[in-house]
Amino acid sequence: MELASTDSGNALRSYSLNMSTDFIPMSVFSESSQGKFTIEGKILNKFDMKPHDQNLERYGKLCRERTHKSMTKSRQIQVIDHVTGGHMRPMPGMDVLSFGAAEKKKVVSKGSETKRLRKERGELEKIIFKLFERQPYWTSKQLIQETDQPEQYMKEILKDLCVYNNKGVHQGTYELKPEYRESSEDTKPR
């Protein structure tokens, strides 16, 4: 079989046809505009088309080109300007309230400039006693802010000086131990 003309220059023009009758008989169907199916005909012979032996190298090259062309992606990236994104749905894990917001939350990282330096124990105890003179109950967060001390160091000292309230009205706060409360009340000027 010889093809009359081909669109691409790489396509092969001459093939050999092998006819065989050893296959399951098939029929050709068509569908009308009303949706009815009709039988157009029966297929009696099977034809296998194979390039001639002298064209096998060109045929192999053509197959590789087709495979390579089918594997290359033709995606493009476009930047869309002036879109607020109101019609878009947030991705899983995104905060719905901040989606599309102009400002993002600032992440504060503890660097060398934000590290807290430890004060001497005696000096820190005096500061803590003065704080408890102002008010009798403090949370650990408040004490850390007022004294500007590292959390772990502050908790060690609070264990020695204070009682932590687990229950009641003042739950989650520290108060001075009774022995320190009395001595601090005695030193108050009257």
C-alpha positions as CSV (number, residue, x, y, z in Angstrom):
1,M,0.0,0.0,0.0
2,E,1.3,3.4,-0.9
3,L,-0.1,6.6,0.6
4,A,-0.8,9.4,-1.9
5,S,0.3,12.4,0.2
6,T,1.1,13.0,3.9
7,D,0.8,16.2,5.9
8,S,4.1,15.8,7.8
9,G,7.5,15.1,6.2
10,N,8.4,12.4,8.7
11,A,5.4,10.1,8.0
12,L,6.0,6.9,6.1
13,R,4.3,6.5,2.7
14,S,4.6,2.8,1.9
15,Y,3.2,-0.1,4.0
16,S,2.5,-3.8,3.6
17,L,-1.0,-5.0,4.4
18,N,-1.6,-8.4,5.9
19,M,-5.2,-9.7,5.7
20,S,-6.5,-12.3,8.1
21,T,-9.9,-13.8,8.8
22,D,-9.1,-15.5,12.2
23,F,-10.8,-13.0,14.5
24,I,-14.1,-12.5,16.2
25,P,-16.6,-11.1,13.6
26,M,-17.7,-7.5,14.3
27,S,-20.4,-5.2,13.2
28,V,-20.4,-1.4,12.5
29,F,-23.2,0.6,14.2
30,S,-24.4,4.2,13.7
31,E,-26.6,6.4,15.8
32,S,-29.2,8.7,14.3
33,S,-30.0,12.2,15.5
34,Q,-33.1,10.7,17.3
35,G,-30.9,8.4,19.3
36,K,-31.7,5.2,17.3
37,F,-28.9,2.6,16.6
38,T,-28.7,0.9,13.3
39,I,-26.3,-1.7,11.9
40,E,-24.3,-0.4,9.0
41,G,-22.4,-3.5,8.1
42,K,-20.3,-6.5,9.1
43,I,-16.5,-6.7,9.2
44,L,-15.3,-9.9,7.6
45,N,-11.6,-9.3,7.2
46,K,-8.8,-7.9,9.4
47,F,-6.0,-5.9,7.9
48,D,-2.7,-5.3,9.7
49,M,-0.6,-2.4,8.4
50,K,3.2,-2.7,8.8
51,P,5.9,-0.4,7.4
52,H,8.3,-2.0,4.8
53,D,11.6,-3.3,6.1
54,Q,13.6,-0.5,4.5
55,N,11.5,2.1,6.5
56,L,11.9,0.5,9.9
57,E,14.5,3.0,11.2
58,R,12.3,5.9,10.1
59,Y,9.3,4.3,11.7
60,G,11.2,3.8,15.0
61,K,12.3,7.4,14.9
62,L,8.7,8.5,14.3
63,C,7.4,6.4,17.2
64,R,10.0,8.0,19.5
65,E,9.1,11.5,18.4
66,R,5.4,10.8,19.1
67,T,6.2,9.4,22.5
68,H,8.4,12.3,23.4
69,K,5.8,14.8,22.1
70,S,3.1,13.2,24.3
71,M,5.2,13.3,27.4
72,T,6.1,17.0,27.2
73,K,3.8,19.3,29.2
74,S,2.3,22.3,27.5
75,R,1.4,24.1,30.8
76,Q,1.7,27.8,31.2
77,I,1.9,30.0,34.2
78,Q,0.0,33.3,34.2
79,V,0.1,36.0,36.8
80,I,-3.4,37.4,37.4
81,D,-3.3,41.0,38.6
82,H,-6.0,42.9,40.5
83,V,-7.8,39.8,41.7
84,T,-9.0,39.8,45.4
85,G,-9.6,36.1,45.5
86,G,-13.0,36.5,47.0
87,H,-14.4,33.8,44.8
88,M,-11.7,31.3,45.7
89,R,-12.1,28.7,48.4
90,P,-9.4,28.5,51.0
91,M,-7.1,25.5,51.0
92,P,-7.4,23.0,53.9
93,G,-5.4,24.2,56.9
94,M,-5.7,27.9,56.0
95,D,-7.2,30.2,58.5
96,V,-10.6,31.3,57.1
97,L,-10.7,34.6,58.9
98,S,-7.3,35.8,57.6
99,F,-7.9,34.5,54.1
100,G,-7.5,37.4,51.7
101,A,-6.5,39.8,54.5
102,A,-3.9,42.5,53.7
103,E,-1.9,42.1,56.9
104,K,-0.5,38.8,58.1
105,K,0.3,38.0,61.7
106,K,3.8,38.9,62.7
107,V,5.9,36.0,63.9
108,V,8.0,36.9,66.9
109,S,11.1,34.8,67.1
110,K,13.1,34.7,70.2
111,G,16.5,35.9,69.0
112,S,19.5,37.0,71.0
113,E,18.0,40.5,71.5
114,T,14.8,39.0,73.1
115,K,16.6,36.7,75.5
116,R,16.1,37.5,79.1
117,L,19.0,37.7,81.4
118,R,18.8,36.2,84.9
119,K,19.0,38.6,87.9
120,E,20.6,37.5,91.2
121,R,18.3,35.4,93.3
122,G,18.2,37.8,96.2
123,E,17.5,40.8,94.0
124,L,14.7,38.9,92.2
125,E,13.1,37.8,95.5
126,K,13.0,41.5,96.6
127,I,11.2,42.4,93.3
128,I,8.7,39.5,93.8
129,F,7.9,40.6,97.4
130,K,7.3,44.2,96.2
131,L,5.0,42.8,93.4
132,F,3.0,40.8,96.0
133,E,2.6,44.0,98.1
134,R,0.8,45.6,95.2
135,Q,-1.6,42.7,94.8
136,P,-1.9,39.3,96.5
137,Y,-2.5,37.0,93.4
138,W,-0.4,36.8,90.2
139,T,-0.3,34.5,87.2
140,S,3.1,33.2,86.0
141,K,2.7,35.1,82.8
142,Q,2.2,38.4,84.6
143,L,5.2,37.8,86.9
144,I,7.4,37.0,84.0
145,Q,6.4,40.2,82.2
146,E,6.9,42.3,85.3
147,T,10.3,40.9,86.2
148,D,11.5,40.2,82.6
149,Q,13.0,36.9,83.7
150,P,13.3,33.5,81.9
151,E,10.2,31.4,82.5
152,Q,12.1,28.3,83.9
153,Y,14.2,30.4,86.3
154,M,11.1,32.2,87.5
155,K,9.2,29.0,88.2
156,E,12.1,27.7,90.3
157,I,12.0,30.7,92.5
158,L,8.2,30.7,92.7
159,K,8.3,27.1,93.9
160,D,10.3,28.3,97.0
161,L,8.3,31.5,97.7
162,C,4.8,30.9,96.6
163,V,1.8,28.6,96.6
164,Y,0.1,27.8,93.3
165,N,-3.8,27.8,93.5
166,N,-5.3,24.8,91.6
167,K,-8.9,25.4,92.7
168,G,-11.2,28.1,93.8
169,V,-11.7,31.7,92.9
170,H,-8.0,32.4,92.3
171,Q,-7.3,29.3,90.2
172,G,-4.2,29.4,88.1
173,T,-2.5,32.1,90.2
174,Y,0.4,32.3,92.7
175,E,0.2,33.8,96.2
176,L,3.0,34.1,98.7
177,K,3.5,31.3,101.2
178,P,2.0,32.2,104.7
179,E,5.4,32.6,106.3
180,Y,6.4,35.3,103.7
181,R,3.0,37.0,103.7
182,E,3.3,37.7,107.4
183,S,6.8,39.0,107.2
184,S,6.0,41.2,104.3
185,E,2.9,42.6,106.1
186,D,5.1,43.3,109.2
187,T,7.5,45.4,107.2
188,K,4.8,47.6,105.7
189,P,4.9,51.2,106.9
190,R,1.7,52.1,108.9
